[in-house]
Each structure stands twice: as structure tokens, then as C-alpha cells.
Amino acid sequence: MSYLKFDKTLLINLEESLSREVLRTNRKGAYHCTTIVDCNTRKYHGVLVMPVPQLDDNPHVLLSSLDETVVQHGAEFNLGLHKYEGGTFSPNGHKYIREYTMETVPRTVYRVGGVVLAKEKIFSHTDNQILIKYTLLEAHSETTLRFRPFLAFRSVTELTHVNGSANQSYQDIPNGIKACMYPGYPELHMQFDKPPKFIYEPYWYHGIEYPKEQERGYPYKEDLFVPGYFELPIRKGESVVFCAGDTLQGHLSGLPDFFDREVEERTPRSSFYNCLKNSMKQMLYNPRGEALYQLAGYPWFKVRARDMFTAMPGAWLCTGEKGIYERLMDTAIPAVQAFMRYGKLDAIIREMDEPDVLLWMVWCIQQYRVKAGLEEAGKRYGALVGEVIEYLVAQKHPNLKWTDNGLVYSDGRRKPVTWMNSVVDGKPVIPRSGYIVEFNALWYNALCFYRELKEGAVPETVNQIIGALDQSFPATFVNKCNYLFDYVDGPNRDWSVRPNMVIALACIYSPLTRAQKRAALDIVTRELLTPKGLRSLSPKSEGYRPNCSGPQYERDLAYHQGAVWPWLIALYIVAYLSLFGESGVSFAERMMISLEEEVSLHCIGTVSEIYDGNPPFAGRGAFSFSMSIAAALYVIDRLKSYGVE
């Protein structure tokens, strides 16, 4: 039985099926994404979405959808599905779906009278190319398949409409056609493994709607161009492979074998753990050469330094992929050094200048030390850690300065400097500034780890700062209610109960006593813990907004004012287990069970960026988010150390 299986009852209920999305990617930044009933609900959805670097740095939707029609005895049964104005769906192909599974590849089974047709999709991990295999499982008479390609040729951030600039022509190529609607775009090659008949019948489909964009307050209607349709006969037991990509396929008879080879390279999504591993590998990005990057999430995030360093240990060290971790670090190190030495920002790894990025990188290397040992960590990354500490101690960072009490200070009044970075009208929603709790926790941890790597042989300034922090950190942050201020800026102390204190509780080196950690963790558990992660703000605090939905303005206000963030659960569980040991294992297991149900809800097989702060904790934001996925993998690995399989 498939781990991810959906039956007819759910599939024909569009309220349920349209909320479930599926994502397939390659390492060039291209992807395939839609819902489990193949109805696009976002402008980011498409059969083939790929970067077009000569135009901009966004992915572009070339092939939006491919409508299949089963023809028997002159009767046509259209399997496509689109939403139009007034809540109208057409042609209602979902009513023919009998089963959808997604163990190794997405597989849809349709029944049309006596015809049973299976559709399987796979996205090439090396090329900008999707393959779709159709297998006729049952048929009692001659059957023809018809395919209508819906072309968009536009950025994922835009919508297209009927216009006179679109090139509506096509060219014949072996077993298919190629088309290019606008200058600057690559040609879209659409081919089959057997010769089809192509009927040129150009037509614009007007007013296709994307309800997810409508919910988010964005334009949501577009027109898509269909140049015509392909037709080919298919026999019972026969398979036909369709291929769409930016390059011409020469060995078309080999497409079925190529499809099968791609399938063999996939890890079956047969468990929560395997789903997470697969989803994390979809974040790998290798646009050119040997440089390997990690995307922050889909569908709209690119490579972000903080996200990358925070997620890397759970994603790769905790899954036995040490080589991938090292390749990512090999790519990141020159970017880090270019920033520290020359103030130069990397073109791909964004936000390198954020004040806490270097501290998170040291934390990331510390996790490598846990897995690989002190000697190997020191040999591979010791010099880098030393350069970071020397850079910060020398007060060279433009917005991270340590003061006489050893604490580090950042100015975040006008521009957000932490991971809580939402902005409204050009101003931070949460102007966290001054002595920020997680910055200082990571700073203390980094200094102590540096001393460990150097076996105590560090400059006296480092020892003095550590000694000062032993006193100043608890004196500054521990308040009379026994939790930690979120930030302290002169006389201003933020009493909001926020999850950032958990980072101070989870660091290997902490200036807090066990009693102080326990008291703070109790507050977090009572006010912030949910089945999906930690709330970004306590419901008791002023400004609590549990629902991160609606227009951009509303979402920005709620983003860090109550929304639940799964990535924080790893740090929470680490802190919890460090205090309670084996007696906390069953509790940690229950937290993972609560999160596991999400892999069959929002985007199938993965974990979302955020969830609403109140039940039913609906998934929001990016539907596949690297920090969320990595956090779950981190917790699973930690549980394994207690014998939990």
C-alpha cells in the first residue's frame, strides 16, 4: 500500500483536492507544480517552469498545462480541469479520477467507461525537462489520446493575456512540434516516443483563474494560448511517453527507458522520513559548474544565507549526506570570505550581510563537529571559524558590534535585521533592535566553540568577552517572570513572549543555568507550543494575529505575530531533551506524529513554511520550506540517538 494515496472520494471533492499540491524539481531551478487533480491554482503552477536567465532571475512558466482527452467511438472525454469565473470548473476531468498515489512518482488513474488510463510524471533531475507516461490499462475498443498544450511563456510573478505580440506559429520536429511565443525565451519542444498527428488550431482560452492568487489579494485571471492538439492511437497495455523541455530530444524511442532510469534513481516516499529526505533534495540548486546551493523554499524563495546555514545540519548531517553538506560549505565559504574581507555580497547567496548570518554559520559548523568529531571539524573549518571570530571581535561587521559587557548590538529600527523580517510601508513590523536575544546566545556559543576548536588557546579578548557574557547575558535577558526578553534596547525591554529565547536554551554553550532554562522552557511550552511548531508570538501578547492569510498587508502583519514556524521545533526539542532526557522522548515522538500528517495535506510529501496560530493550524506561506523540512529531520535524528526508529 502506498504511503501517499488518495482515493476517488477525496479527489472529486475539489474543496479537498485543490488544496493539495505536488512539486517536482531539478537542480537547475526548474520545476513542475500543480494540484493532485492537475488544476493549476497559482500563477506559480505549471507543467514546465524553468529559469530564463537572459530575461531575469525568476522562473518562467512555459507549458502551463496539458489537457488529455480520451476518444472512443467518436465520443470525447476530456480529463483536464481549469477554474473560470463564477466558480465554474471545466472540463471537470477530475470526476474520472479513481486514484492518485505518489510513492516514487505521481500516478493518476482515470476510468472513462471501459477505459482505464494511468498517468505518471517525472521531472529530469539534470535537464529542464518533464516526462509524462500514459499507460492504457484497460480498453474494449479502439482508443485515441488527444493532448492540448496550454502555453504561457511568462514569469511566475506575472500573468499573460491575449495580445498581438505572441508568436502563434510552430515548427515540426521529430514526433512533435516546437514553439516560442516571445523573443528572449527558449524554444519549447514537445515530443512523443511515437509519431503523433498535430492539428493546428490556434485558440486563446480566456479568463482562467487561480484561486490561491485571489486569496492572497493578487491579480488572478489570465488567458492561455493553445496552438492546437496532438492525436495518437494507443492499444491496451501500451505506454506512450510525452516529453516537454528546452532541448530537442533525438533518441525518442529511448524515452521509455529514460523514464524508467529516472524512476530508479528516486527514493520511494514510503515513510515520513523518506518524504522529508526527498523534499530536501528538491532544494538543491546547481545552476552552473560544481557550485552547489540550497534554496530556501518553493515556490518563490531563492538562496538565502541564514536559511541555508540553519537548515544544513538537519538536512544533510542528520541524513548521512555529509558530502552534500561539505559541497554546500565549499560553495558558501568564498561568499562568506568575500563579504568579510571586501564587503562584497554574493550574487546567488543572498542576505550574507545580515548580522546573525556569520553566527549561524559557526553554529552550523558546530553541528558538523558533533557528527564528524572535533579533529575533522577543526581541520576542515577551524580556520574559517577563527576568521569569523577575529572579524567580529575586531568590530568589522557593519551592524553587529560588541559592547563593554560582551553583548552584541544590532540596529534594527529602520530595517529588519533578524529572521523576523516582515515589512509594512517600508518599516519593520517588529523592529527588533539593540541586544537581540538569539544574536547574543549564538555569539556566546560561537566564542565558546572557537575556544573548544583551539583547545583553549584563544586570544585573551575572547576569554574576557565570554566571562563578561556569563554575567551580562542572564542579567540582561532573564526577567522577573522567568523567561527571556526578546530584545533590550537601552531602557526599552520587549516583554513579548516569543520563540527566539529557545535558541538560547538549545545552544550547546549557554550562559544560562539549568533552572533558568527550565523556567523559560515552561513558558514557551505553555504559550507558544502547537502541534506544528512554535508560535511567533504568545496569544496573550498584544498584537497577536493567528491567521496569516488575505492580502499582502494582512499577511505581513501576521507573519511573525502569531503564525507558527515549524523550523523552531528542532531547537525546542533539543532544549527539551537536554533538560528531561529519556523521559522527554515520548513527548518528542508525539510532536513528530503531529507534523507528519502535514505531508498529505498542503504540498504532498513536504512541510510548509508556516501554519496558522490557532486550530486547525492551516498551512500557509511557501508550501515547501527547507528550514521546516530540516527541522523535522533534525528531531528524527535526535530521537534515533535514544533508540527510536
Residue, then its C-alpha position, 0 to 999 in steps of 0.5 A: m500500500s502506498y504511503l501517499k494515496f488518495d482515493k476517488t472520494l477525496l479527489i472529486n471533492l475539489e474543496e479537498s483536492l485543490s488544496r493539495e499540491v505536488l512539486r517536482t524539481n531539478r537542480k537547475g531551478a526548474y520545476h513542475c507544480t500543480t494540484i493532485v487533480d492537475c488544476n493549476t491554482r497559482k500563477y506559480h503552477g505549471v507543467l514546465v517552469m524553468p529559469v530564463p536567465q537572459l530575461d531575469d532571475n525568476p522562473h518562467v512558466l512555459l507549458s502551463s498545462l496539458d489537457e488529455t482527452v480520451v476518444q472512443h467511438g467518436a465520443e470525447f472525454n476530456l480529463g483536464l480541469h481549469k477554474y473560470e469565473g463564477g466558480t465554474f470548473s471545466p472540463n471537470g476531468h477530475k470526476y474520472i479520477r479513481e486514484y492518485t498515489m505518489e510513492t516514487v512518482p505521481r500516478t493518476v488513474y482515470r476510468v472513462g467507461g471501459v477505459v482505464l488510463a494511468k498517468e505518471k510524471i517525472f521531472s529530469h533531475t539534470d535537464n529542464q525537462i518533464l516526462i509524462k507516461y500514459t499507460l492504457l490499462e484497460a480498453h474494449s475498443e479502439t482508443t485515441l489520446r488527444f493532448r492540448p498544450f496550454l502555453a504561457f511563456r511568462s514569469v511566475t510573478e506575472l500573468t499573460h493575456v491575449n495580445g498581438s505580440a505572441n508568436q502563434s506559429y510552430q515548427d515540426i520536429p521529430n514526433g512533435i512540434k516546437a514553439c516560442m511565443y516571445p523573443g528572449y525565451p527558449e524554444l519549447h519542444m514537445q515530443f512523443d516516443k511515437p509519431p503523433k498527428f498535430i492539428y493546428e488550431p490556434y485558440w486563446y482560452h480566456g479568463i482562467e483563474y487561480p484561486k490561491e492568487q485571489e486569496r492572497g489579494y493578487p491579480y488572478k485571471e489570465d488567458l492561455f494560448v493553445p496552438g492546437y492538439f496532438e492525436l495518437p492511437i494507443r492499444k491496451g497495455e501500451s505506454v506512450v511517453f510525452c516529453a516537454g523541455d528546452t532541448l530537442q530530444g533525438h533518441l525518442s524511442g529511448l524515452p521509455d527507458f529514460f523514464d524508467r532510469e529516472v524512476e530508479e534513481r528516486t527514493p520511494r516516499s514510503s515513510f515520513y522520513n523518506c518524504l522529508k529526505n526527498s523534499m530536501k533534495q528538491m532544494l538543491y540548486n546547481p545552476r552552473g559548474e560544481a557550485l552547489y546551493q540550497l534554496a530556501g523554499y518553493p515556490w518563490f524563495k531563492v538562496r538565502a544565507r541564514d536559511m541555508f546555514t540553519a537548515m544544513p545540519g538537519a538536512w544533510l548531517c542528520t541524513g548521512e549526506k555529509g558530502i552534500y553538506e561539505r559541497l554546500m560549505d565549499t560553495a558558501i565559504p568564498a561568499v562568506q570570505a568575500f563579504m568579510r574581507y571586501g564587503k562584497l555580497d554574493a550574487i546567488i547567496r543572498e542576505m550574507d550581510e545580515p548580522d546573525v548570518l556569520l553566527w549561524m554559520v559557526w553554529c552550523i559548523q558546530q553541528y558538523r563537529v558533533k557528527a564528524g568529531l572535533e579533529e575533522a571539524g577543526k581541520r576542515y573549518g577551524a580556520l574559517v571559524g577563527e576568521v569569523i571570530e577575529y572579524l567580529v571581535a575586531q568590530k568589522h561587521p557593519n551592524l553587529k558590534w560588541t559592547d563593554n559587557g560582551l553583548v552584541y548590538s544590532d540596529g534594527r529600527r529602520k530595517p529588519v535585521t533578524w529572521m523576523n523580517s516582515v515589512v509594512d510601508g517600508k518599516p519593520v513590523i517588529p523592529r527588533s533592535g539593540y541586544i537581540v536575544e538569539f544574536n547574543a546566545l549564538w555569539y556566546n556559543a560561537l566564542c565558546f566553540y572557537r575556544e573548544l576548536k583551539e583547545g583553549a588557546v584563544p586570544e585573551t579578548v575572547n576569554q574576557i568577552i565570554g566571562a563578561l557574557d556569563q554575567s551580562f547575558p542572564a542579567t540582561f535577558v532573564n526577567k522577573c517572570n522567568y523567561l527571556f526578553d526578546y530584545v533590550d534596547g537601552p531602557n526599552r525591554d520587549w516583554s513579548v513572549r516569543p520563540n527566539m529565547v529557545i535558541a538560547l536554551a538549545c545552544i550547546y554553550s549557554p550562559l544560562t543555568r539549568a533552572q533558568k532554562r527550565a523556567a523559560l522552557d515552561i513558558v514557551t511550552r505553555e504559550l507558544l507550543t502547537p502541534k506544528g511548531l512554535r508560535s511567533l508570538s504568545p496569544k496573550s501578547e498584544g498584537y497577536r494575529p493567528n491567521c496569516s492569510g488575505p492580502q499582502y498587508e494582512r499577511d505581513l502583519a501576521y507573519h511573525q505575530g502569531a503564525v507558527w514556524p515549524w523550523l523552531i521545533a528542532l531547537y525546542i526539542v533539543a532544549y527539551l531533551s537536554l533538560f528531561g532526557e529519556s523521559g522527554v522522548s515520548f513527548a518528542e515522538r508525539m510532536m513528530i506524529s503531529l507534523e507528519e500528517e502535514v505531508s498529505l495535506h498542503c504540498i504532498g510529501t513536504v512541510s510548509e513554511i508556516y501554519d496558522g496560530n490557532p486550530p486547525f493550524a492551516g498551512r500557509g506561506a511557501f508550501s515547501f520550506s527547507m528550514s521546516i523540512a530540516a527541522a523535522l529531520y533534525v528531531i528524527d535524528r535526535l530521537k534515533s540517538y535514544g533508540v527510536e526508529 
